[in-house]
Each structure stands twice: as structure tokens, then as C-alpha cells.
């Protein structure tokens, strides 16, 4: 799989650039947003195959943004992977309880990150 459009919602420029570069190197198309609000708008307009969303965003956090995406018919079926620097068990529990399609910790380990992206895309396409 490659060439799918992936939306990156990340407020940290360095993290956003790293994720974008890794995905583009593997042949994915990317869209980027620094805020949850803009990311939700882009998801509605562009219908990406996958959303990678920072868990800790300014104004609206990742769980609030995830719930907004799931509540909207235009974005409810787009898989969302939470990306977080927090490896605390309580954050992991919150993420999984909220219903995210996956979780990736920062700093990202490129091979593991790409495997998570590919697995999530295949599952969404019904290939798993």
C-alpha cells in the first residue's frame, strides 16, 4: 500500500516534519495541520485514508478531536492513530478506551511506525 492520503495533526513542527518525511519517502501523500480544529476541517474536506493525531494538542485535545471526527458522518469511518510522547499507562488506557484505531509513541521508531500505519490502512480497506 502506498499513495494513500494521510492527515498529520501535530502542533510540534519537528515531529510533524519527521512524520511527513517518513511517510512521503514510503510513497504516501500527506496533509498537515497544527491544530485539531483545522485537522477536523481538512478531514471533512479531503477525506484522508488515515489520520495521525497528536494526543496533546492546544485548545482541543486528541480525545475531543477524535470524538468530533467520529460524530461527523463525513469523517466517522476514517481510522485515527493517536501519537503521543506519553507512555504512561493511564494515557494508553484513555486512548484505547476512547476507541482510537491505534497508538504510536514518540519519539517514533520508523519501522514500527510504518508497520502500524500499513496495518491500520489494510484493516480499514478490509484486507486483514
N, C-alpha and C positions, 0 to 999 in steps of 0.2 A: 504494500500500500504506500502510496505517496501522492503528492499533488493535491491532497485534501487541504481545505482551508481551515486553519486553526487560529482561534482568537486567544490572544495572550492578554490577560488583565493583571497587570503588575505595576505598582507605583514606583518601584526601585529601578532606575534606568539600567544599572549594571546587570541586574538579574533579568530584566526584560530583553536586553541585548543578547545575553548569553543564550537564553531560551530561543529567541528568534534565530540566531545564527546556527544553532544546532539543528533546529527544525528545517530551516531553509537548505542547509547542507545536505539533509536527507531527502530533499525534494518537496517538502511541504510548502504551501503558501501560508503566509501569516498576516494577521491583522493585529494591531496593538492598541491598548487603552491603558491609561494611567489611573482611571477611576472606575469603580463599579457602575456608576450611573452611565458613563459613556460606553462601557463594555456592554451593558444591557441594551443600549440603543443600537450598537453595532451588531449585536447578536440578532436582534429583530430584523435589521435591515439586510445583513449579509448572509445569515443562516449558515454559520460555520459548521463543519463536521464535528468539531470538538472545541471546548473552551478549557483553557488552563487558567485558573484563578487563584491569585494570592489570597490567603486566608485572612491576613491582616491588612485591610485597606483603609484609607482615610474616609471619613464620613459614613459610608455604608460598608460593613464588614462582609467577608466572604459568605457567611451563612445567610445574611439578609439578602445579598445579591442572588445567591443560589435559589432562595425561596421565591424571589421575584421572577427569576427565569422559569422556574417550574410552574408558577401561577399563570404564566402567559402561554396561550396555545401556540403562538408563533415560535417559542423557544423551549417549550416543556420537554421535548424529546432529545434536545442536544445534550450529549454527555458532557459532564463537567468534572475535571480533576482539580482537587484542591492542592495548592502548592504552598508549603509553609516552612518557615525556619524553625518552628516549634516542634520538637519531637516529644513533647510532654504527653503522657498517656491520656490526660483529660482532654487535650485538644484533639487527639486522634479519635477519641470516643465521640466528641461533639461532631467532628467531620463525618464519621461513619454513620452516626445516628441521624444526621441531617439528610443523608441519602446521596451524598456525592458518589460519583461513579469510580472514584479512585483518589489516592492521595500520594503526593510526592514531597519528600522533604528537601529543604535547601541546606547547604549547597547541593545542587543536583549532581548525581553521578550519571554521566552521559548515557552509558549503556543501559542502566536500569531505567532511566527516564524515558529513553526511546522505546524500550520494551513495554513500559506502561502505556505510552501513547499508542503504540501499534496494537496492543491487546485491547485497549478501550475502543479504538476505531473498528477493529474486527468484530468485537462484541456488538457494537452499535449497528454494524452492517449485517449482523446475523450470521457471520462466518465462524463463530466459535461454538 
